[in-house]
Amino acid sequence: MASTSNLVRETIDLSAYPDLVVVYLGMRVNVLRGIATLLGFGPKIASAVQARPEGLLGHENIVYSLFPPHIGMRQYWRDFDSLERWSRSEPHRLWWKQFLRDPKGTGFWHEAYFMRGGMEAVYVNTPGRSGLRAFAPVVDARGAMFSSRQRAGVDGQAASPAPVTEQDLPGPAPRDES
């Protein structure tokens, strides 16, 4: 029988973080020119994390795959409002607008999980059915599914406008669900 004398088993007390949000993000190279895009974001993300945005509790880098190159991160935010406020401010606001205008050979996604319950996700130019898409129906991120706040069912209004409006987005018109 194996000895458990060296076994260290720990857990965490999240009572100080009742509104915790965990968000996984990824950028995937879809075509060769996307490698430069992917590599160019590393220093930008590092700089943004080093600036210690209000509400960001933790950040970890993740390599999802080497082929195709697909890297990302996991972040822990104190609450949704902090995450949303940061995502609507510089430099993120500019990154998102530029990405949606031209993804430069990459795809991007995020999945967010809320301590109080609920999840939300968005996938832009990411082929396949990874993450929540592996089993859940996929719908256009338009209308009631346009913003993270709406997808997550978070009450209230955002403190600042979204980096882009639904009308700013290129691509197909919203599906007619009638």
Beta strands, then each sheet from edge to edge (+ up, - down):
strand 1: 21-29
strand 2: 56-65
strand 3: 70-77
strand 4: 106-114
strand 5: 119-124
sheet 1: 2+ 3- 1+ 4- 5+
end
